[in-house]
């Protein structure tokens, strides 16, 4: 019916898990389905076919031709990272809940997820909720109003949907990040353009200005800014003028300004990598979650929506403390990162013995430092592989009452999940930023003797297709 790379116009009639609109095409062999990333029911769209199978195809959204009747165009600039910015938040939450419960039923082997369903937790704010944003420069600019592509431009904003080489300049706030900063961004663009140094040319892999990365502390109401450039033309760049421009416009809100020189030409290389210098202020901001303070550098991993993370952690810990935990029992925070949830658990109950485990040594060092600053004594952190943990620390064998899992989007590798099961915990509280991989792991846990008891969903990322889920599992004892 279609061929790969074909551009097609489609009417979106339904919504599938992960932010995929569904188009249904009648054919002689029955209904043919096309899944379109970031489309929403009621829209007429153009899309590019990425993958074609016998019964369905997958496509990437190019443009919304006609809006859904329920969309409400607002004052914010539509960006590829917030495809549902014009969809009322109640409608977003409705389709997220329905599609997530369906994927848990289909993949997780749970015939009736509604029977487990506890709560849908909305983000406390659906606007300006992000604490980190990355903006790209390009000398190839896409003009959405005319659908033109300009060469030899100076664009600063976000990559055009489906492209890696051209950028749509952000001319007004996106609604996701700090409103004052994003209102100023067009003036920052003009200030840097007037330096005479060029924006990055992605295909040629040359130019000077590459990225601006900004972190925000909500508790301090401060911004940490990192300008990323190449070294080509660095002698002509007036860093002091850049600092003066930001400070004069944002004043005490600027916690620090960094400059990173990154000459790695790979488009997807970690943009903070390179030679780093602090131009102004400090290289950290401090965020507060549920009364605990966490120092965050530009490179730190931290929850993107901290106010909603408070609700997510609180619900996960509600599940932990539903079970009686004895004085000899241990709660293991696995994939603990910088130890946020373990420290919050400690602040709830100083009698609980907690161990945080992560394979990344740098994350464990951050966790130890933060726990000392927060005055927490009943938690120990280990940089260890979960599969080798009990052999390296046999004193914990048979004492792990509950395990908290918070893995990356890919979920838990099957071999690692087997090793988690071998730890023998009575209870597992599984936090997931990708319920489809959680559902896959849920099926494995069920086959290994764990039964799902509770399920809550958390909308950490309004205006996107992302949703987080928390599931509580209990081990069945024979006899």
N, C-alpha and C positions, 0 to 999 in steps of 0.2 A: 504493500500500500504506500509506504514512504521509503525513501532511501536516506542513508546517513548524510548529514550536513545539509539536507533539504530545509528550506525556510517555509514554514506553513503558518496559516492562520487557523486558530482554534477557538471554540467556545468552551469555557471551563464550567463544568456542571457539578463538580464534587471536589472533596478535599481528602488527601491521604496523609498519613503520618510523615512528619519531617518537613512539612511545608511544601507539599506537592499538589498542585491543582490537577484535576482529572478531566480529560476530554474523552468523550465516547463517540466513536465513528462507526456508523452502520456499515456492514460489509456482507458479501455473499456467504461468508463463513461465520457470521455472527458479529457481535460487537467487538470492535478493536479499541484498545485503551491506549491513551497517550498520557504519561505522567510529565508534568511541566513544573520544574523547580520554581518556587516563589510566586506561583499564580494562585488566584483565589476564585471561588465559585461566583459566577455572574459576570466575570470579565471576558472580553474578546481580546485575544492576544496574538502576537506573532512569536514564533519559537523556532529554534534550530534543533533538528533531530540529532541526538548524540548516539543513541543505541537503538537498534531495531531487532525485535524478536518476532516470532510467528504470531503471538497473540497480543503483544503490547510493544510500545516504544517509549523511550525516555528522551526528554527534550529540555533545552535550557531556554529560559525566557529572554526574549529580545526586547519586546516593547508591549505595553498595555495599550491596545487600540481603543477600547471602550471600557470604562470603569464599571465595576459591579454596582448595582442600584443601592447597595448598603454602604458603599464607600462615601466618606465625607472629607472632601479636600480641605486641608487646613493650611496654616501659615508656614509649615515646615517644608524644607526641601527634601524631596524623595531621593533616597540613596539606595544602592543595591543591598546594603547591609540591613535595611529596614523596609522590606517589600510591602509590609502591611500597615504602614504608618497612617493610611487613610481609612483603614478598617476599624470600626468601633471595637474597643478592647473586649467588650462582652462577647462579641462575635468571634474574635480571635480565640478567646478562652474556651468557647463552646466547641469549636472544631478541634482544638488541641486535645481537649478531654476525650471526645468521642474517638478520634483517630488513635490516641495513645492506648486507650483501653482495648481497642480492636487489635492493635499490634501485640499487646500482651496476651490477649486471648489466642491469637493465631500462632505466635512464635513461642510463647511461654508455656504452652500446655495447660493454661488455666481456663477452664470452660466458661466461668462466669466471673470476670474481673470485678464486676459491679458488687459482688458479694463481699469483696475485700476492701472496696473503696472507702476511704476515710474522709479525705478532704482535698479540695482544690485550693491551693494557696496562691493568691494574686500577689504581684509585685506591689509593695506599698506605694510606689509611683510608677506610672507607665511612661513618664517623660523624664528626660535628663537623668536617667538612672545609672549610666555607665561611669566607671571610674578610670577607664583607660580608653584612648582613641589613637589610631594611627592614620596619618594623612600622607598622601603620596604627591610628589611633584612629577610633572611630565611636560615635555615641550610639545607633546601631541595632545590636543584638547578636544574633547567631545562636547558639542553644544546641543543639549537635549531639545531646546526649543525648535531648532531647525534640522536636527539630526545630522549636522555637519561635523566634519573632522578638520581641525586646524593644525597645520604644521607650524613649526617655529613659534609656538605659543609659550605661555608660562602659566601652567595650570597647577592648582593646589587644591586637593580634595580627595575624592575616592575614585578607584578604578571603575571605568564604565563596565556595567554588567556584562560578563562573558568575555572580557578582554584583559590583557595584562600590560598593554602598551599605552593606552590612552586614559586620561583622567577627566572627570567632570569636576570643575571647580565648585567648591562649596561657597555659595554667595549669601546664604542665610542659614540659620541653625537647622540641624537635622532632626532635632527633638530627642536625640539619644544622649548627647554629652552636654557639658556645661554650656549654658546659653550665652553667657557673657563672652566666653572664649570663642565660640563658633560665630558669634556676631562680629568679633574682631578679626576673624581669619582672613577675610577678603582684604583688610588693610595690611595684615602681615604679608599677604601675597604681594601686594603692591610695594611694600617696603623692600622686600627681598628682590623683587623684579628690578627695582631701581638701582640695585647694586651693580647691574650689568652682567652678572654671572648667570649662566644658563641653567634652566631646569634640566633634569635628567632626561636623556633620550633612550628609552628602554631597548628598542631594536639595535641601535648603534652601541649601546652600553657606554655612553659617554655623557659628560655634563657635570654640573656641580651639585645643585640642590636635589636631594633624594627623598627625604621623609621628615616629618615632624611627628614625634610621639609625645603624648601628654598623659600624665597620671594625675588624678584628683583625689584628695582626701576630703571626704564629706564632713568628718568631725572637725577638721581644722579649717575647711573651706579654702584650701590652698592647692596650687597647681605646680607640678614638676614637669619641666619642658626639656625635651631632648631634640635638638636639630641635628639631622644626619646628612652629611655631605660627602662628596669625594674629596680627594686632595688636589684635584686638577683645578688650579686657580685659587688655592687657599690663601696665597700671599695677598690677593686683592680683596679678600673678604674682611669687612670691618665688624668683628665680633662685638666690640664695645658698643657700636651703634645699634646692633640687634638687641643687646641686653637693655640698652637705654630705651629702645622703642617699647619692649614688653613691659618693663618696670613703670614707664611713664603712663602706660595705658591700664595696667592691672595692679600696680602698687603692691600692697602687702599680700595680695593673693598669690604672688609668685614666691614659692618656697625655694626653688632653685632652677637654674638654667644650665643645661649640659650641651656640649658639642661633641659629636662622634664623627670621626673620619672613617668611612667604610668604603674601601676600594674593591670589595668583592663584587664582581659583575653579575653574579647569579641573582636573578630577580627575586627568588624566594629565600635567599639567605637571611638568617636572623639579622634584622636591620640594626639592632643595637650593637652588633659585633663591630670591633674596630678600636681605633685609638680614641680614648675618651678623656675629656677635660671638663672640669667644672668651672663655668664662667661666672656664676653668681649664686649666692645662697648655699644651700645644702643639697646633697644628692639623695635625700630621702624625704618622704612624708610619713605621717603617722595616722593610721586609721583606727577607729574604735568599733569593736563588735561586741555587743552584749556586755559592755563594761570593761572589756579587755583591750589593751593597746597593742598594735602591731606596726612595726617599722617596715615600710615598703620602699624598696629602691626601684629604679626603672626596670631592672631585670627580674624582680620578684614575681612569682606566681601568686596571684591573690584573686579572690572572688570578684568578678566584674561588677556585680550588683550587690554591694555590701548590705544594704538595708533589707533586701530580699533574702540574702544569705543568712541573716539573723533568724528569719522565720524558718528557713530550710533546716538550719542546725537545731533550732528549738524542737521542731517536729521529730527529727531523727533521734534526738536525745529523749524525747517523750517515749519513743519506742524502746530505747535502751532501758530506761528506768521503770518501764512497765513490769520488768522482771526483778525479783529480789536478788540483790548482789551481796554475797557474804564477804566477810573481812578478808578471806583468803582467795577470793575470786579476782580475776583480772579482766579488764576490758581492753581489747586490742584495737587500736586505730590504725588500720592498714591502708597503705597509699596515703600516709598522713600529710605529705608535703611539709608545709611550715607549721603543722601542728595545731591549726586553728580549732578544729572541733574537739580535740582532746583537751585543750586548755579550757574551752567553754564547759566541757563536761566536768572538769576538775573544779571549776568555780561553782557548779551546781552542788557538788558533793565532794568534800575534802577527804571523805573516807574511802572513796573508790580508788582502787589501784589501776592505773592506766599505763599502757605502753604504746608508744607511737612508733610505727615501723615504715620506713621508706627506703628504697634502694639508692636514692640520690643523696650523697653525703652533704652537698651544699644546702639542700632543703632541711636536713636534720640539724645542721649547724644553726640555721635561721630559727628553727623550732626551739632549740635549746636556749638561744639568746632571748627570744621573746618570752619563754616561760620563766626565765630568771627575772626579766623586767616586770612581769606580771605577778611575781611573788608566788609562783605555783611550785609546790614541793612533791605532790603525789603523782607525778608523771615522769616516766623515763623514755628517752628517745633512742632508737637504734637504727643505724644505717645498715640494713641487712636485706638479703634475699629471702622472701617468704618461704621458699622451698627448703632453705637450710636453717631457718630460724630456730626450730626446736632442737636440732642437733648442736647448734652453737650456744643455745641458751636453754639447756634441759630443765632448769629450775622452773620453767613455765609450763612444762608438760602436765596436762590434766587440770590446769587451773584457769584456762581461758574460758570465761563464762559467755562473753559476747564479743563478736567481731563487728567492727564498723568498716564497711568497704566504701571507698569513694574513688574508683578507678578513672582513668582517662576515657575519652569518647569511644575508643576501640573496645572497651570492656576489659575483661580479664582473660588472658590467654588460657586455653583449656587445661594445659598442664599446671599452670599456676592455680587455677580454681580447684583442681584436684588436691593440691598441696594446702590450700586454705581449708578445704573440707577435712583433711587429715589432722588439722589442729584441734578438731573435736569440740568446737564451741557449741553450746546449747542454743544460742541465738545468733542470728546474723542480721544486721541492719545495713541494707545495701542502698547507697545513694548513687544515682546515675544521671549523667548529663546526656545519655543516649538510651532511652528506654528500649530500643530494639535490641541492643546488645545485652541490656539487663534481662530482657525477656528470654533471650537465648541462654544466658547463665541461670535464669530461674528454672528453666527446664532441666538443666543439669543438676541443680540443687535438689529439685524434686525427686529425680531418679536416685539421688544419693541419700535420701531419707529426710530432707527438709521440706516443710510445708509452709506455703506463703500464708501469712495471717492478716497483714494490713498493707494498704497501698495509698500513698498520697502523691499528688502532682503539684509541682511548684513552677510558676511562670517567671523564671528568672530573666527572660529575654523577650519582653513585649515587642511586638511589631516584627518578629521573626518567626520561623517555623520551629524554633527550639523549645523544648520543654524538659524539665527535670522530674525524676520520680524517686520516691523513697519506698522501699519494700522491706517488710520485716518477715524473717523466716524463723521457724522454730524446728529444732531437730526432734524427730520422733524416736522415742526409745522403745526398743523391742520388748514385748511382754508388758 
